[in-house]
Structures are given as C-alpha cells and as structure tokens.
Amino acid sequence: MTTKTRKGVTIHTAEELGRALRLSAADTAEMEFRSELTVALAKIIQAGRLTHAEIAKRAGTSRTRVTAIANGNTQVSQPMC
C-alpha cells in the first residue's frame, strides 16, 4: 500500500485562505467580516463591558442570536415562507 504525502499550506490572511479555498472575492470578504465580528463581540463580552442582552438590545436582535455569533455561528437563517 502506498500513501501519498501532502504538502502543508500555511495561511496568514483571509485573502490567502480565500485563494486556497478558491472562493470568490465577495465570499472571502464575507468570511473575513464574519470572523472579525465574532472576535470583536467576544472581546466586548469577555471585558465585561456589555452583556449579551445589552448587545442584543443595541443591535436590534435577540440575545440568542448574539450568543450564537459569540460562539462563532454567524450563519443567517432564512425565514420560512
């Protein structure tokens, strides 16, 4: 049995990751935005400046949605028609 050796790829930026994954520029920008949003929200919560409920009220969304974003779930659910 022969095993193939794969060469590792080092990624430093969202742009490099987008290219490696063959994403469009728009998809790469969206991925970067979602990542930055999650990091910024986590920093605010960890610093104790605002609660999930306070962030939700200011953003006009639910506390559950803020918690999901803080946990890295930035997917937007589509309303059922």
DAJOQUI-V237898 format. One record per residue. N is the residue number from 1. RES is the residue in one small letter. SS is DSSP state (hx for helix, st for strand, lp for the rest). Layout:
n: [N	N]
res: [RES	RES]
ss: [SS	SS]
This chain:
n: [1	2	3	4	5	6	7	8	9	10	11	12	13	14	15	16	17	18	19	20	21	22	23	24	25	26	27	28	29	30	31	32	33	34	35	36	37	38	39	40	41	42	43	44	45	46	47	48	49	50	51	52	53	54	55	56	57	58	59	60	61	62	63	64	65	66	67	68	69	70	71	72	73	74	75	76	77	78	79	80	81]
res: [m	t	t	k	t	r	k	g	v	t	i	h	t	a	e	e	l	g	r	a	l	r	l	s	a	a	d	t	a	e	m	e	f	r	s	e	l	t	v	a	l	a	k	i	i	q	a	g	r	l	t	h	a	e	i	a	k	r	a	g	t	s	r	t	r	v	t	a	i	a	n	g	n	t	q	v	s	q	p	m	c]
ss: [lp	lp	lp	lp	lp	lp	lp	lp	lp	lp	lp	lp	lp	hx	hx	hx	hx	hx	hx	hx	lp	lp	lp	lp	hx	hx	hx	hx	hx	hx	hx	hx	hx	hx	hx	hx	hx	hx	hx	hx	hx	hx	hx	hx	hx	hx	lp	lp	lp	lp	lp	hx	hx	hx	hx	hx	hx	hx	hx	lp	lp	lp	hx	hx	hx	hx	hx	hx	hx	hx	lp	lp	lp	lp	lp	lp	lp	lp	lp	lp	lp]
